[in-house]
Amino acid sequence: MAVPESGGFAAIVIFSMVVAVVVAAAGAGPVTFVFGDSLTEVGNNNYLQYSLAKSNYPWYGIDFDGGTATGRFTNGRTIGDIISAKLGIASPPPYLSLSPNDDALLRGVNYASGGAGILNDTGLYFIQRMTFDDQIDCFENTTTAIKARIGQEAGEKLLKEAVYFAGFGSNDYVNNFLQPFMADGQQYSHDEFVGLLISTLEQQLTRLHQLGARKVVFHGMGPLGCIPSQRVKSRRGMCLQQVNQWAQQFNSQVYNLIVKLNRHLPAAEFAFADTYPVVLDLIINPQAYGFKVSNTSCCNVDTTIGGLCLPNSKLCRDRKDYVFWDAFHPSDAANAIIAEKLFSSLFSATPSNANISELFH
């Protein structure tokens, strides 16, 4: 079963509605736990001594508060940062920055790690990164600490009422399947590979549920074939349609998995947020959103050595003109557009008396 044609926007609306309802119910900000890769990292890899997947140097963070690098893989804010600010809450801090009994654990944590994937061998050449399995291990430690802090019953209640955001898959392609020197691309056909991703993801999301997660939003992949690191493989700098088709196939199967988990896991309220159409429109029609360039990055990167924005890289004249910051990641300006679409749908589509269970079933 494919993702419905209008399902992309509808899923984004659901994603926003979840946050809105939880905020209204809590009377304050929601407790949020974030799992992901470099698109959502806020600095965990800074604490991994040997990790090669870091962005804690110029020119990352040039447009962030203070103008310094924090470990976010963009020139400014992530989409999560922007939505959190609009909701009046702080972005959850990186897990590795917290002590085991930190009070901040009760308000939410970000476990995201640049280079992370669904598969444990994804991004092996980064030496250190926290895979999705690693992040779930860290979350298990968090659940133990929370229950020790506020008691078993209160801890279980907090975990069940929290909102969980997870986004993986891009690295499993860019830093695994699409790399000629990685075994998976040689060992599996794409159908076999996406099957491996989905079966592994099912185990991981089931484990999150066992640890107390009920309201989980999984972000699908964007048009991966249109990011600068992939376009350079085309003689004319065009989007790689095969890669985009693979991304859509992955999204469709994740959607089916979410439907399956909601049917079989007790009290599960999982949702799939398909951001593919939103990001694709931003890339195809940049002028409609105030951008001038969407086929290459603001930072003049060398894709032969990774595609990140190094301190000796040359920047574009106006960073707000570019959809992409480096070869992989959107700019602060692009993240602001995507976040605004999510946030505006939150208030335009949320029924005043919505029940969170009704949003998923």
Summary of the structure (lengths in Angstrom):
residues: 361
radius of gyration: 19.2
end to end distance: 17.4
largest distance: 60.0
contacts: 1282
relative contact order: 0.16
helix: 50%
strand: 9%
